[in-house]
Amino acid sequence: MHYDDDPFTDVHTHMVSVDPGSYRANHYHRKKEEWFAVVSGRIEVRLRHVLNGDSASVMLDTEDPVCRILYIPPLVAHSIRTPHSTESTLVVFSKRPEGREGTIPFDVDR
């Protein structure tokens, strides 16, 4: 069956696992928007806008009473890490696939 109900048309998803103490991502996208939701454990997301330098840190935790989905717009660099001793998992949603040429390495903590 085909559903034609935006915003769910052409949504891309993938899972990201994060080992304790390690960082993932440390990049930004030129055009792609992403939405993050934690599905196991706790994940800290560090953000930095690559043009104006604004920064923030957001904790996504499966033990929070409210499920949070974090929106990452284009040109916002992001890194993810798990701040505790067990692996955590994040699901990432996006509307636009973007090749490696649209994903730019960027050290969020610089």
N, C-alpha and C positions, 0 to 999 in steps of 0.2 A: 504494500500500500504506500502511496506517496502522499505526504502531507505538505500543504502549501501554506503553512502558518508561521510567518516571520514572527519572532526572531529565531525560530528553530530550524529554518531552512538552511542547509549547507553549513551546519555547525561541525567543526572539527574538534576532536577530543584526544587527549593522551594522558597517561599516568606518569608521574615522576616520583621516584623513591629517593629519599634522602637519608644517608647513613649518619649516625651520630657524629657530631663534630665536623662534618664536611659541608662545603658550600656547593650549590648548583647554580647554573644560569650565569650571572655576572655579564649580562648583555642587555641590549635594548633592540626594539624593532622599529624600522622606519615607518611602516604603515600598519602593521598588524596590531589589533587590539586583543587582549587576553583577559580571561576571568579565571581566578584561582579559587579552589575550594579544597580544604583538607579533608581527607577521608580516613586517615588513621594518624594518631599521635598529635604532635604540635609542631607547627612550622613558623619560623620567623621570616618575614619577607621584608627586605630592606629595599628602599626605593630612592632614586635620585633622578630628577629631571635633567636631561643632558644639556639643555639650553640655558635654563636659569639657575640650576644648582639646588633647587628646593629638594629637601630630603625628608623621609619619614621611615618609620619602622612599624610594621603591623604584625601582630601575633594571631595566627589562625589555629584554633585548638578544638579538637573533637569533644572535649569536655565542657566547652561553653554551652550554656543552655539555648543559645540562638545560633543557628547555622549561618556563617558569614561567607559571602562570596566577594572576593576582592577584584576590582576592575583595574587593569593595567593598560593605560592608553599608549599610543605610539610615542616614542621619544622619552619614555620613562624607563631608565635602567633598573633592573631588578636582580636581586640575588636571594636565594632561599637557603635556609639551614634549619636543622632540628636542634633545639637547645637542650635536649635530654638524652638519655642513654639508650633509647630504642629507635629503630628506623621509623620514619614517618612517610606518609604518601599523600600526594597532592594530585587532584585532577585539574587539567588545564583545558579550557574551552576557548576556541577562537572562531571567528567568522571567515577569516581570510587566510588561506595557506600562504606561507612566505618562505621562499628558499633561503639558503644560507647567505646569499648576497644581501638580504634584507635584515639579517641578524648581526648586530655589530657588538663585538666584545667591549665591555666597559666595566672598570673596577668601581663598584658602587661605594666602597668604603674609602676611596682615595681622598 
